[in-house]
Amino acid sequence: MKIALTGIKPTGIPHIGNYLGAIKPALELSQTCEARYFIADYHALNSCKDPAEIRRMTLEIAAAWLASGLDPSKVLFYKQSLVPQTFELLTLLLAFTPKGLMNRAHAYKAILQSNSESGRDPDDGVNMGLYTYPVLMAADILLFDTDFVPVGNDQFQHVEMAVDIAQSVNFTYGRDCFKLPQPIATEHSKTLLGLDGRKMSKSYGNTIPMFATEKELRKLVMRIITNSQSVEEPKDPETCTVFSLYRNFAEPDQIQELRDRYLAGGMGWGHAKQELFEAMNAQLAPLRERYSELMAHPQDITRHLEEGSARARELAERKIKFLREIIGMD
Ligand code: TRP
């Protein structure tokens, strides 16, 4: 069986963009692959230095995955910081990573650009963890002989860098020290829209939390921005935020039915929003219930992560031993 691996950075509360764009597709992939999904807490350290916040986000993100159906007896579910072999591999890989490769990383380049636009020093606010972020990610991936990396499009470049680095090691020692991973797109071709009609993103503050209560969810859905067309007017489903969300939560025949009602006219926005709320709530209610049960017993969540991490350490240790021999450090 092929190995699928992905990391989840514990930042921000999980919203339905994370659910539809990352959690759900990764769990689908875990049906046909040997899956290794972990909390990338050291990746969060670059931007978050509040220990209570790191702990809280780690628990919440882990609970979100478990509530969404991740079965820790089938998926290797662990915490990056509990697998220290990752950091030994990071050191090894650094010696094979051209500095110029890091200079080309989109995330780093975006910071340089925004610094230069606002007249600051180009490297203002850039720590070395952020600069070498793609190498730590390569260590996460290469440590576990990963075939597939399910990620959003913004992470493709990082996976390609992992391939470059792996090839350099393989070439140097003339053998297949590492498998070459392949990124798998998890995002829909159509971007998920947020409350204001822009792409749903934490940075726009337009997200719908995965575990909003029923009342909060209804309130948020009713707040979605629509145009000022009257009830009578026929409406265009293709340009409507409510409809674009609805197609992610309803069944195909329900989607067709609502599309017909849009085109026929005589339906107000309140009605469309009510349909959306009901479809979302039907899918999210069972998750919400499991989530609050999990969060009521955080020690169970921690135990899952600790057990998974112990198994991950065994696999990782074998890989590190193999590599130490190759590089002459046995
Ligand atoms: N960088 C990824 C993100 O921000 C998280 C991540 C860390 C990751 N390590 C990884 C994803 C390894 C895939 C594989 O979303």
Residues whose N, C-alpha, C, O or C-beta is under 5 A from the ligand:
A	BS01	LIG	L5 T6 G7 I8 K9 A40 H43 M137 D140 I141
